[in-house]
Amino acid sequence: MSFSTPTLQLKISEVAQRLRLLTQINLQPHWQVINPGESDHPVEINEKEHIPWAAGKQVLKLRQKIIVPRELQGYPLIGLTLRLVLSWWAQDAQIYINNQFVQAGDLFDSYTRILLSSSVQPGDEFEIELSLISPGHDRGALVNSCCWYELSDSSKIDPSFLADELEILGIFLASENHQPDLETDLTSLGKILDIISGYILPKVPRTRGVWGGQNLTEFENSLTQVRQILKSVIPKLDSYKISLLGHAHLDLAWLWPITETWIVAQKTFESVLQLQTDFPELIFCHSSPILYEWIEKHRPDLFSQIQDNIQKGIWEIAAGLWVEPELNIINGESIVRQVLYGQRYVLEKMGQLSTVAWLPDTFGFCWQLPQIFQQGGIDYFITQKLRWNDTTKFPYGLFEWQGLDGTKIISFMTALIGERVDPVKMFKYALEWKTQTGLNQSLWLPGVGDHGGGPTRDMLEITRRWNQSAIFPEFKFQKVTDYLTEVLNNAPAPLPIWQDELYLEFHRGCYTTHADQKRFNRRGETLLYEAELFATIATLYSGSIYPQQEIETAWKQILLNQFHDILPGTAITEVYQQANQDWETAIKTAEEILHQSFDAIVASISVNFPSQLNAQPIFIFNSLNWSRSEVVAVPIPNSDSCWQIYDYQGIPQTAQTRGERSEKPQLLFLAKNVPSLGYQVYWLGRKQAETLEISQKNPDISYMGRHIADYTESIAEKNGVVKYYQLEPQKISFENDILRVIVDTETGNLEQVFDLINQRNILQPGLGNQLQVFADSGQYWDGWNINPNYQQYPLNSPQLESIEWIESGPIVWRLRIIKRLNQSEFCQNYILEQGSPLLKIETTVNWQERHTLIKVAFPLTIKADFASYEIPCGVIQRPTNPQTPPSPPPPLPPVYGGFPGGKAKWEVPAIHWADISTPDYGISILNDSKYGYDAQSDQLRLTLLRGSTWPDPEADLGWHQFSYAVYPHAGDWKQAKTVQKGYEFNRPLQVKIYPPISATANLESSSCQSFLELGSEHLILMAFKQSETKSKQWILRCYECQGEETRLELQNNLGLTIDYSVNILEQPQETTAFISAWKIVSFALTSRES
């Protein structure tokens, strides 16, 4: 008989089951439902042998009396230990024994083994009551309930314990890792089967009654013989090693507010410290410096104990990032700050940098992380989240992840988190790990997680008990860094290489859910960049005091809200009430610093006297490192036509009044060639009589519903201004010197966007800017997941209600489209501006839909196999026609570059833009706060809103404001400088107007200047800030954005010179002016005067 035959497996399974019946009792059928005012009645059990009840926080109360029998199947129970074993799926669980409350649990702390007696006697009684509350989003279930009797005498063999050993044997023999050797031959295998099925089982009496002494002795002797044979049959188990590392995943906010997490963290750490006293072998690991900081401030005694255990080597810091953030949709500088603030804290408080980026639960990982981690002193990237993939199985457990710039980092896909000590499950994982990696040593992470908890006393007792097993691999607690050092020494060389993003094939709705959080994040990142930038300039140029503490506080508020269950939109309502306050506080701080910095800079500038008395200077600030021209709005006292904009030479500028529909009148004009990281001065004054008058009134027409007036008018072209005209009753057109836009007045969609320069229409007729609506329901992870089949459930699109002109040139033309979908209203403004290659689409929505997905589609007249998307500090190509992924790679290939044709990438993240291009032409879709895109070979779509109801039933209800833009261009995204256009769209020129200047000074004019230039159009400034540790040192950080080598040629009027290159922790590095493709570089600068 072959050891791998089903017969062998069946016999082992049968024997293990029979042995468990000697010491375990299933309690599921015996529960009674408690109904107040009614008599108890039996429970109903479903096909899974669960006891279910209704969703929606419904209460189920159960009762059962346990009476200890003298024997089970004849096996005597007197003197054995008795435990009540329960597992549940409930939002809250309360357990009472003999009318005494003994334990609580929830969705995550959902398993327990409660000691009822350390030495039972026949007739002992225990009254058990359970009070269970179902989740709000799901049915509840009592999954399992049983009594386990265990031998406390280690000199005897526990039948259930042996059953587990036999099950492990069966798993091993069935695995592809098993190879028979001289000891494990067919004869030995036959012998063990004979003993188990032919010797032990006949000893079980056929009639009820406790075994007599002789029978019991014979039975125990037979167990001993089985154990001895097991030891001789499977010595190869000794080659497996299972390392353990205690862990407590602590979501800062999710189904509970942050304020609760602080308390949970405190209790978790107290529990771990006590267990480390009672179980000195326990090694525990935790991340999140933000939690350590809270403990330090509020429980210094506890923090001191943690520091002591770190020094003892039994508490590991895996705190490379400030929190465990979302890492697809935050920008590159945010990721840098997560590492910078996290590493600075642990270095200062724990005396060491963390070499680990511990990110078990983040929803996917952008391609620039290897570089950022390496620059932050991190050697290892650790997650388990890709085990959640819904389409393809991630092929590697241990591999090198090669980033976009070529940087590699050792990456480790751990076992699942939040697990208990279950030797059978652990051994299955050890075999899977061996198959996947070729390594005999695996790592298990025991500990209650998500809502804290960590390892339990029972877990550690089970660990000690199994370390006494004669056949099971020894458990050893070990730091993850020590574990990785050991396995890397034994790993096959070379490790496989992954050359792609780590895309999670799940949770694709997180790019869109809770759109308010996405808008707050984009706004916060932008303002903090600008606040730091101009605060630095103000300090160097004007002698202002740099507000370092205020900036750090604001950054940490934003970093907290980038946590992977806050920013993705997957927390409860209460979490967002607090998060919104934090966003607003951080944004207000950044705005105050920014405007104070502007004022300080302006106070140090001398400008030409205005050409007329009482003119007010207008400072136009550019926060980007290239010169640009852009339409800006200047506030004016009233909407009279008497106001005029003059440049610093006194030349009148073509302008347009906005005010008939606005509470705050403004004057619009094109600010030209505002220099890199500098400013340009204009003047607001009274219009001179000889100034050319151009009509700025709105055309006397509106288009309401389907009643289109027959109207034709054009505005003369002059200086590239915008013009419009009515082509036919169902079409309206307007254009600037770059684009012609034609709108279908039947639908409000774009009939055509025509590139006047390249003479190309970019859209399929009548389908541009089509709002496409789909049913999006049926997903358990409602807030996280878009229904993979959503396109099979299209709904009616929003219907046109009205079209009207809002503004009509010569600087800006704005055509308003209002549509309605059920109770939701969409107000969209099509905007063309003088000199701009963009068609902007401003959108305001009152969203009232539930379980509904809305996208905006742009069917194109070009086709391409790949689309390009901006990611943090880089660009990635993804297929426009995802195919079934290639066959799994062979074991341990030297290089494997991901699944480039993976069909799972049907919804993908991007930062500022996505682009489809052929070699000679392309179209980019820019956004100011949206992150989810999908592409086909001839279509780009941007995901606008969703309507999930769990975990936040109010997610996305209410008002939203956002903009996106269509950017047609010659060549690909590189030639079109789409990266720069995306930044311009998100970081518009800043306008500051000041009181009139008295004509008394006669100083050298500084009406236009650049404070800083980088000397390469391939470089994007990420940060210009004060050093974290040296007040006279300044940090300049940028990245190469085109995938080509370039050179930094720094020019500035701030008196700065480059001292040396630094990493993101601001530690000195080898200095070079050449910057390779996609590289993030930082430099330490000092003033020549300091």
Buried (B, 14 or more C-beta within 10 A) or exposed (E): EEBBEEEBBEBBBBBBEBBBBBBBBEBBEBBBBBEEEEEBEEBEBEEEEBBBBEEEBBBBBBBBEBEBBBBBBBBBBEBBBBBBBBBBBBBBBBBBBEEEEBBEBBBBBBBBBBBBBEEBEEEBEBEBBBBBBBBBBBBBBBBBBBBBBBBEEEEEBBBBBBBBBBBBBBBBBBBEBBEBEEEBEEEBBEBBBEBBBEBBEEBBBEEEEBBEEEBBEBBBEBBEBBBEBBBEBBEBBEEBBBBBBBBBBBBBBBBBBBEBBBEBBBEBBEBBBEBBEEBEBBBBBBBBBBBBBBBBEEBEEBBEBBBEBBEEEBBBBBBBBBBBBBBBBBBBBBBBBBBBBBBBBBBEBBEEBBBBBBBBBBBBBBBBBBBBBBBBBBBBBBBBBBBBBEBBEBBBBBBBBBBBBEBBBBBBBBBBBBBBBBBBBBBBBBBBBBBBBBBBBBBBBBBBBBBBBBBBBBBBBBBEBBEEBEBBBEBBBBBBBBBBEBBBEEBEEEBBBBBBBBBBBBBBBBBBBBBBBBBBBBBBBBBBBBBBBBBBBBBBBBEBEBBBEBBBEBBBBBBBBBBBBBBBBBBBEBBBEBBBEBBBBBBEBBBBBBBBBBBBBBEEBEBBBBBBEEBBBBBBBBBBBBBBBBBBBBEBEEBEEEBBBBBBEBEBBBBBBBBEEEEEBBBBBBBBEBBBBBBBBBBBBBBEEEBEEBEBEBBEBBBEEBEBEEEEEEBEEEEBBBBBBBEEBBBBBBBBBBBBBBBBBBBBBBBBBBBEEBEBBBBBBBBBBBBBBBBBBEBEBBBBBBBBEBEEBEBEBBEBBBBBBBBBBBBBBBBBBBBBBEEBBBBBBBBBBBBBBBBBBBBBBBBBBBBBBBBBBBBBBBEBEBBBBBBBBBBBEBBBEBEEBEEEBEEBEEEBEBBBBBBBBBBBBBBBBBBBBEEEBBBBBBBBBBBBBBBBBBBBBBBBBBBBBBBBBEBBBEEBBBBBBBBBBBBBBBBBBBBBBBBBBBBBBBBBBBEBBEEEEEEEEBBBBBBBBBBBBBBBBBBBBBBBEBEEBBBBBBBBBBBEEBBBEBEBBBEBEBBEBBBBBBBEBEEEBEBBBBBBBBBBBBBEEE
